Amino acid sequence: MNEMLQRMSDSIVGRLIDCLPEALRAVTYRRGLQLGKPLSRKFVFKLAQTKEELEGCFRLLHDEYVHAGFMKPDPSGLRVMLHHALPTTSVLMCCHESTVVGTVSLIRENKQGFPMQHAFSLGDVLQLRGNVAEVSALAISRKFHAARNKILMPMLKFLYEYAEYRFDTRHLIIATHPRHMGFYETMLCFRRLSPRWVRHYDIANGAPAVGAHLDLVHAKEIFSQKYGHLPTGKNLYHYFTAASLPNCQFPHRRFHTTTDPVMTPELIDYFFNQRTKLFRGLSPQWARLLHALYDLPEYGQYLPPLPAVAPRGKESDRSRGRRFPVRCPARLRIDRPGAFHSVALTVYECSETVFCAHSEYLLQVGMGGEAEVDLGEREHCTLPVEIVRLGRHSNRVIMLRVLDTAGEQGRLWLKFVRALNHAATSADLEEATRFCDDISPSEPEQGVLD
């Protein structure tokens, strides 16, 4: 009975706050902020990587969503989405000692779209420059209700830093209950995708939902204007951009990759065949995507069968031309008469024969030289390259063709790209050399630069 009254009280208070003018809403939310107080070291924010960690997150999601009326109880006791099977989805967690007390998922753009795309139009956001990720599956344990605000803000900071600096994301999108939208709009500066609600959001058991978007680059300017003058305990600009939280543990990466895949064959089988039945009756589109992403023999027995019209070979034949998301610092030394001109680049996508990069300066098709690419903290290679394309919307976005991969430096590049192609998880990249038994120069790729 007390729990029911608490839920009613929370609901009524939330609706009353949302009815306030924006200035009063901001004051009300701000009073609840306690950003300056250190969080107990017993709370740790990290990427969920093990079976126990993932299961703890999915169980917490299930229990909290059932309690809130956002889903019906599932026999598995877990809330798992098909998007959790993708290597471009990261499940973040907060644990108190060994117990998962908070979780949120970050879903990168993929060929099956975003979960919220079934109800919201994302065309305007997807046309913007920069990667997009959906913030989904957010839950904090009711058992830690007293510490809820202490957990939420550090978890959002961890999400913010992971999204921008580790996931190479510029745009965040969310779908949330209208009762919670005031917090995202007023405090975190999200902007609604549409003034209208979705009255029946299937993913949330038919509850109403509102979609919103945040540009992380512009958010810094807005946060600076809105919070920069406030004391540290209320200053969200300082909190998100400058404060350091020792509770946050970011995953180690050997290379400058932008995703942290964790789904081993055993985890795929456990969560999508054994604990849930999500792979049963899967659409042909989903089956093809999973086989293309996990194009390794050890996964085949656990993935849903491919439809007869799309044999496995067709997907595998394209693997040599696949491009992989990265964030590698690089320098291009352009050969000009009498001198070299050095230009800073950030490589954001690569294949065996080409890579795409953002350039510090305006460049032109046909320019060539040497590109020194930082593959990881201690690994780099130098390649002869030529600019073959400019971006559709900016000539600071370039595609470079690798002119020679036969030498020692070229072998380093091929080792890097083929490790990205064959490694199923981030841990596999620690042993990148085992994917390089058959390194030979590839045919030039005729790519398209977005």
C-alpha positions as CSV (number, residue, x, y, z in Angstrom):
1,M,0.0,0.0,0.0
2,N,2.8,2.4,0.9
3,E,4.5,1.6,-2.4
4,M,1.3,2.4,-4.3
5,L,0.9,5.7,-2.5
6,Q,4.5,6.6,-3.2
7,R,4.0,5.9,-6.9
8,M,0.9,8.1,-6.9
9,S,2.7,10.9,-5.1
10,D,5.6,10.8,-7.5
11,S,3.2,10.9,-10.5
12,I,1.3,13.9,-9.1
13,V,4.4,15.8,-8.1
14,G,5.9,15.2,-11.6
15,R,2.8,16.4,-13.3
16,L,2.6,19.5,-11.2
17,I,6.3,20.4,-11.9
18,D,5.7,20.0,-15.6
19,C,2.8,22.5,-15.4
20,L,5.1,25.2,-14.0
21,P,6.6,27.9,-16.3
22,E,10.0,26.9,-17.5
23,A,11.9,29.3,-15.2
24,L,10.1,27.9,-12.1
25,R,10.6,24.3,-13.4
26,A,14.4,25.0,-13.7
27,V,14.5,26.3,-10.1
28,T,12.7,23.3,-8.8
29,Y,14.9,20.8,-10.6
30,R,18.0,22.8,-9.7
31,R,17.3,22.6,-6.0
32,G,17.5,18.9,-6.2
33,L,21.0,19.0,-7.7
34,Q,23.9,18.0,-5.4
35,L,26.8,17.9,-7.9
36,G,29.6,18.8,-5.6
37,K,29.3,15.9,-3.1
38,P,31.5,13.0,-3.8
39,L,29.8,9.7,-4.5
40,S,30.8,6.6,-2.4
41,R,33.4,4.5,-4.2
42,K,31.1,1.6,-3.7
43,F,29.2,2.9,-6.8
44,V,31.0,2.1,-10.1
45,F,29.9,3.1,-13.6
46,K,31.1,0.9,-16.4
47,L,30.3,-1.0,-19.6
48,A,28.4,-4.2,-19.0
49,Q,30.6,-7.0,-20.5
50,T,30.1,-10.3,-18.7
51,K,27.0,-12.6,-18.7
52,E,26.4,-11.7,-15.0
53,E,26.6,-7.9,-15.7
54,L,24.4,-8.0,-18.7
55,E,21.8,-10.3,-17.0
56,G,21.8,-7.9,-14.0
57,C,21.0,-5.0,-16.3
58,F,18.3,-6.8,-18.3
59,R,16.7,-8.1,-15.0
60,L,16.7,-4.6,-13.5
61,L,15.1,-3.2,-16.7
62,H,12.4,-5.9,-16.5
63,D,11.6,-5.3,-12.9
64,E,11.5,-1.5,-13.1
65,Y,9.5,-1.4,-16.4
66,V,7.0,-3.9,-15.1
67,H,6.7,-1.8,-11.9
68,A,6.1,1.4,-13.9
69,G,3.6,-0.3,-16.3
70,F,5.9,0.0,-19.3
71,M,5.9,-3.7,-20.0
72,K,4.1,-6.9,-19.0
73,P,6.0,-9.5,-17.0
74,D,8.1,-11.8,-19.2
75,P,8.7,-15.4,-18.3
76,S,12.5,-14.9,-18.6
77,G,12.4,-12.1,-16.0
78,L,14.5,-10.0,-18.4
79,R,13.9,-7.1,-20.8
80,V,16.1,-7.6,-23.8
81,M,15.7,-6.0,-27.3
82,L,17.0,-7.3,-30.6
83,H,19.2,-4.2,-30.8
84,H,21.1,-5.5,-27.8
85,A,22.5,-8.2,-30.1
86,L,24.2,-5.7,-32.3
87,P,27.9,-4.9,-31.8
88,T,27.1,-1.2,-32.2
89,T,25.0,-1.2,-29.0
90,S,26.6,-0.6,-25.6
91,V,24.9,-1.4,-22.3
92,L,26.2,0.9,-19.5
93,M,25.6,0.1,-15.9
94,C,26.0,1.4,-12.3
95,C,26.8,-1.3,-9.7
96,H,26.9,-1.0,-6.0
97,E,29.5,-3.5,-4.9
98,S,28.3,-6.5,-6.9
99,T,24.7,-5.4,-7.5
100,V,23.4,-3.7,-10.6
101,V,21.5,-0.6,-9.5
102,G,21.3,1.4,-12.7
103,T,21.5,0.8,-16.4
104,V,21.1,2.6,-19.7
105,S,21.7,1.5,-23.3
106,L,23.3,3.5,-26.2
107,I,22.2,2.3,-29.6
108,R,24.3,3.4,-32.7
109,E,22.6,3.9,-36.1
110,N,22.3,0.6,-38.0
111,K,20.6,-0.9,-41.0
112,Q,17.5,-1.8,-38.9
113,G,17.2,1.7,-37.6
114,F,16.5,2.8,-34.0
115,P,13.8,1.3,-31.7
116,M,12.0,4.6,-31.5
117,Q,12.0,5.0,-35.3
118,H,8.8,2.9,-35.4
119,A,6.9,5.8,-33.7
120,F,9.0,9.0,-34.4
121,S,10.2,10.6,-37.6
122,L,14.0,11.1,-37.4
123,G,14.6,12.3,-40.9
124,D,15.7,15.8,-39.9
125,V,18.2,14.5,-37.3
126,L,19.7,11.8,-39.5
127,Q,20.5,14.5,-42.1
128,L,22.7,16.4,-39.7
129,R,26.4,16.0,-39.6
130,G,27.7,13.6,-37.0
131,N,26.8,10.1,-35.7
132,V,23.4,9.6,-34.0
133,A,22.7,7.3,-31.1
134,E,19.5,6.5,-29.2
135,V,19.5,6.6,-25.4
136,S,17.3,3.7,-24.4
137,A,16.5,1.3,-21.6
138,L,17.2,3.6,-18.6
139,A,16.4,2.3,-15.2
140,I,17.5,2.8,-11.6
141,S,16.6,0.4,-8.9
142,R,13.7,1.2,-6.5
143,K,15.8,-0.2,-3.7
144,F,18.1,2.8,-4.0
145,H,15.2,5.3,-4.2
146,A,16.8,7.5,-1.5
147,A,20.0,7.7,-3.6
148,R,18.2,8.0,-6.9
149,N,19.4,11.5,-7.7
150,K,22.9,10.7,-6.6
151,I,23.0,7.8,-9.1
152,L,21.2,9.5,-12.0
153,M,23.4,12.5,-12.5
154,P,26.7,10.5,-12.5
155,M,25.2,7.9,-14.8
156,L,24.2,10.7,-17.2
157,K,27.7,12.2,-17.0
158,F,29.2,8.7,-17.8
159,L,26.7,8.4,-20.7
160,Y,27.7,11.9,-21.9
161,E,31.4,11.2,-21.9
162,Y,31.1,7.7,-23.3
163,A,28.8,8.9,-26.1
164,E,30.9,11.8,-27.3
165,Y,34.5,10.7,-26.6
166,R,34.2,6.9,-26.8
167,F,31.2,6.2,-29.1
168,D,32.0,9.1,-31.5
169,T,28.5,10.4,-31.2
170,R,27.3,13.9,-31.8
171,H,23.5,13.6,-31.6
172,L,21.5,11.8,-28.9
173,I,17.8,10.9,-29.4
174,I,15.4,9.7,-26.7
175,A,11.8,8.6,-26.3
176,T,10.4,9.2,-22.8
177,H,7.1,9.5,-21.0
178,P,5.7,13.0,-21.2
179,R,5.9,13.1,-17.3
180,H,9.7,13.0,-17.6
181,M,10.1,15.3,-20.6
182,G,10.3,18.4,-18.4
183,F,13.6,17.3,-16.9
184,Y,15.2,16.5,-20.2
185,E,14.0,19.8,-21.7
186,T,14.6,22.1,-18.8
187,M,17.8,20.7,-17.3
188,L,19.5,18.8,-20.1
189,C,18.4,21.1,-23.0
190,F,16.9,18.4,-25.2
191,R,14.5,19.7,-27.9
192,R,11.3,17.9,-28.8
193,L,11.2,16.2,-32.2
194,S,7.5,17.2,-32.4
195,P,5.2,19.1,-30.1
196,R,2.8,16.2,-30.3
197,W,2.9,13.1,-28.1
198,V,2.8,9.6,-29.4
199,R,-0.4,8.4,-27.6
200,H,0.4,4.7,-27.7
201,Y,4.1,3.8,-27.7
202,D,4.3,0.0,-28.3
203,I,7.8,-0.4,-26.9
204,A,6.5,1.0,-23.6
205,N,3.4,-1.2,-23.3
206,G,1.2,1.5,-25.0
207,A,2.2,4.3,-22.6
208,P,2.4,7.8,-24.2
209,A,5.8,9.0,-25.3
210,V,7.7,12.1,-26.4
211,G,10.7,12.1,-28.7
212,A,13.6,14.6,-28.3
213,H,17.1,15.4,-29.6
214,L,20.3,16.8,-28.2
215,D,23.3,18.0,-30.3
216,L,26.2,17.4,-27.9
217,V,28.4,20.1,-29.6
218,H,25.8,22.8,-29.3
219,A,24.8,21.6,-25.9
220,K,28.2,22.8,-24.5
221,E,27.4,26.4,-25.6
222,I,23.9,26.2,-24.1
223,F,25.1,24.7,-20.9
224,S,27.8,27.4,-20.6
225,Q,25.3,30.2,-21.0
226,K,22.7,28.5,-18.7
227,Y,24.9,27.1,-15.9
228,G,28.4,28.6,-16.3
229,H,27.7,31.3,-13.7
230,L,26.4,29.0,-11.0
231,P,28.3,27.5,-8.1
232,T,29.9,24.1,-8.6
233,G,27.2,22.2,-6.9
234,K,24.6,23.5,-9.4
235,N,26.8,24.0,-12.4
236,L,25.9,21.4,-15.0
237,Y,28.3,22.9,-17.5
238,H,31.3,22.3,-15.3
239,Y,29.9,18.9,-14.3
240,F,29.6,17.5,-17.8
241,T,32.7,19.2,-19.4
242,A,35.3,19.5,-16.6
243,A,34.5,17.5,-13.5
244,S,36.2,14.2,-13.0
245,L,34.4,11.2,-11.4
246,P,36.7,8.4,-10.1
247,N,33.6,6.2,-10.1
248,C,33.6,6.0,-13.9
249,Q,35.6,3.2,-15.5
250,F,35.9,3.3,-19.2
251,P,36.8,0.1,-21.1
252,H,40.3,-0.4,-22.3
253,R,40.9,-0.3,-26.1
254,R,43.9,-1.4,-28.0
255,F,42.9,0.5,-31.1
256,H,41.1,3.8,-31.7
257,T,37.8,2.1,-32.3
258,T,34.4,3.7,-31.4
259,T,32.4,0.7,-30.3
260,D,32.7,-2.0,-27.6
261,P,31.1,-5.2,-28.8
262,V,30.8,-7.8,-26.1
263,M,28.5,-10.5,-27.5
264,T,30.4,-13.7,-27.8
265,P,28.8,-16.7,-29.4
266,E,27.9,-18.0,-25.9
267,L,26.3,-14.8,-24.9
268,I,24.3,-14.6,-28.1
269,D,23.0,-18.1,-27.5
270,Y,22.3,-17.5,-23.9
271,F,20.3,-14.2,-24.2
272,F,18.6,-14.7,-27.5
273,N,18.0,-18.4,-27.7
274,Q,17.9,-19.7,-24.2
275,R,16.7,-17.0,-21.8
276,T,14.5,-15.3,-24.4
277,K,13.1,-16.5,-27.8
278,L,13.9,-13.3,-29.7
279,F,15.6,-15.2,-32.5
280,R,12.5,-17.3,-33.2
281,G,10.5,-16.0,-36.2
282,L,13.0,-13.3,-36.9
283,S,12.5,-11.2,-40.1
284,P,14.8,-12.0,-43.1
285,Q,16.2,-8.4,-42.8
286,W,17.3,-9.0,-39.2
287,A,18.7,-12.4,-40.0
288,R,20.8,-11.0,-42.8
289,L,22.1,-8.2,-40.7
290,L,23.2,-10.5,-37.9
291,H,25.0,-12.9,-40.3
292,A,26.7,-10.0,-41.9
293,L,27.9,-8.5,-38.6
294,Y,28.9,-11.9,-37.1
295,D,30.4,-13.4,-40.2
296,L,32.4,-16.0,-38.2
297,P,32.0,-19.8,-38.2
298,E,31.6,-19.9,-34.4
299,Y,28.5,-17.7,-34.5
300,G,26.7,-19.6,-37.3
301,Q,25.1,-22.3,-35.1
302,Y,23.5,-19.7,-32.8
303,L,22.2,-17.2,-35.3
304,P,18.7,-17.5,-36.9
305,P,18.8,-19.3,-40.3
306,L,19.2,-17.1,-43.4
307,P,16.3,-17.1,-45.9
308,A,17.0,-19.2,-49.0
309,V,16.9,-16.2,-51.3
310,A,20.0,-14.7,-49.6
311,P,22.7,-17.4,-49.2
312,R,25.5,-16.7,-46.7
313,G,28.1,-16.3,-49.4
314,K,26.6,-13.0,-50.7
315,E,27.1,-11.4,-47.4
316,S,30.6,-12.9,-46.9
317,D,31.8,-11.7,-50.3
318,R,31.3,-8.1,-49.3
319,S,33.3,-8.4,-46.1
320,R,36.6,-7.2,-47.8
321,G,34.8,-4.0,-48.7
322,R,33.2,-3.3,-45.4
323,R,34.0,-0.1,-43.7
324,F,34.5,0.1,-39.9
325,P,33.9,3.1,-37.6
326,V,37.1,4.4,-35.9
327,R,38.4,7.6,-34.5
328,C,42.1,7.7,-35.4
329,P,44.2,10.8,-35.3
330,A,46.3,11.2,-38.4
331,R,48.6,13.6,-40.3
332,L,48.7,14.0,-44.1
333,R,52.0,15.2,-45.6
334,I,51.1,16.6,-49.0
335,D,53.9,16.5,-51.5
336,R,54.2,20.0,-53.0
337,P,57.0,21.3,-55.2
338,G,59.9,22.2,-52.9
339,A,58.1,21.4,-49.6
340,F,55.8,19.2,-47.6
341,H,52.6,20.6,-46.1
342,S,51.2,18.8,-43.0
343,V,47.5,18.6,-42.4
344,A,45.8,17.2,-39.3
345,L,43.1,14.5,-40.0
346,T,40.7,12.5,-38.0
347,V,40.0,9.1,-39.6
348,Y,36.4,8.1,-38.9
349,E,35.9,5.2,-41.2
350,C,38.2,2.7,-42.9
351,S,38.4,-0.3,-45.1
352,E,41.4,-2.2,-46.5
353,T,41.9,0.1,-49.5
354,V,40.3,3.4,-48.5
355,F,39.6,5.5,-45.4
356,C,37.4,8.6,-44.8
357,A,38.6,11.5,-42.7
358,H,37.8,15.0,-41.4
359,S,40.4,17.4,-42.5
360,E,41.8,20.5,-40.7
361,Y,42.0,22.4,-44.0
362,L,40.3,22.5,-47.4
363,L,41.8,20.0,-49.7
364,Q,41.3,18.9,-53.3
365,V,40.8,15.7,-55.2
366,G,44.1,14.4,-56.7
367,M,46.3,15.6,-53.8
368,G,48.6,12.9,-52.6
369,G,51.3,12.2,-50.1
370,E,51.9,10.2,-46.9
371,A,49.4,9.6,-44.2
372,E,50.6,8.7,-40.7
373,V,47.7,7.1,-38.9
374,D,47.6,6.4,-35.2
375,L,45.9,3.0,-34.9
376,G,46.2,2.8,-31.2
377,E,48.1,4.3,-28.2
378,R,51.3,2.5,-29.3
379,E,50.6,1.5,-32.9
380,H,50.7,3.6,-36.0
381,C,51.5,3.2,-39.7
382,T,52.6,5.4,-42.6
383,L,50.8,4.9,-46.0
384,P,51.1,6.5,-49.5
385,V,47.7,7.9,-50.2
386,E,45.7,10.0,-52.7
387,I,42.5,12.0,-52.2
388,V,39.9,10.5,-54.5
389,R,36.6,12.1,-53.2
390,L,35.3,15.1,-51.2
391,G,32.2,15.1,-49.0
392,R,28.8,15.9,-50.4
393,H,28.3,18.7,-47.9
394,S,31.8,19.7,-46.9
395,N,35.2,19.6,-48.7
396,R,36.8,19.1,-45.3
397,V,35.5,15.6,-45.5
398,I,37.7,13.5,-47.7
399,M,38.2,9.9,-48.9
400,L,41.8,8.7,-49.4
401,R,42.8,5.6,-51.3
402,V,45.7,3.6,-49.9
403,L,48.2,3.3,-52.9
404,D,50.4,0.5,-51.5
405,T,49.8,-2.2,-48.9
406,A,52.6,-4.5,-49.9
407,G,55.3,-3.3,-47.6
408,E,55.7,-3.5,-43.8
409,Q,53.6,-0.4,-43.2
410,G,50.9,-1.7,-45.4
411,R,50.8,-5.0,-43.5
412,L,50.3,-3.0,-40.3
413,W,47.3,-1.3,-41.9
414,L,45.9,-4.6,-43.2
415,K,46.3,-6.2,-39.8
416,F,44.4,-3.4,-38.2
417,V,41.5,-3.5,-40.7
418,R,41.2,-7.3,-40.8
419,A,41.2,-7.5,-37.1
420,L,38.2,-5.1,-37.1
421,N,36.6,-7.3,-39.7
422,H,37.1,-10.6,-37.9
423,A,37.1,-9.7,-34.2
424,A,33.7,-10.3,-32.7
425,T,34.4,-8.5,-29.4
426,S,36.7,-5.8,-28.1
427,A,38.7,-8.5,-26.3
428,D,39.5,-10.2,-29.6
429,L,41.3,-7.1,-30.8
430,E,43.9,-7.6,-28.0
431,E,45.1,-10.6,-30.2
432,A,44.9,-8.9,-33.6
433,T,47.8,-10.8,-35.0
434,R,45.8,-14.1,-35.1
435,F,43.6,-12.6,-37.9
436,C,46.5,-11.9,-40.2
437,D,47.6,-15.3,-41.4
438,D,46.6,-14.4,-45.0
439,I,47.6,-10.8,-45.6
440,S,47.8,-9.9,-49.2
441,P,47.1,-6.6,-51.1
442,S,43.5,-6.0,-51.9
443,E,41.8,-4.8,-55.1
444,P,41.0,-1.0,-55.1
445,E,37.6,-0.2,-53.7
446,Q,35.2,2.1,-55.5
447,G,33.6,3.7,-52.5
448,V,31.0,6.3,-52.0
449,L,31.6,9.1,-49.5
450,D,28.6,10.3,-47.6
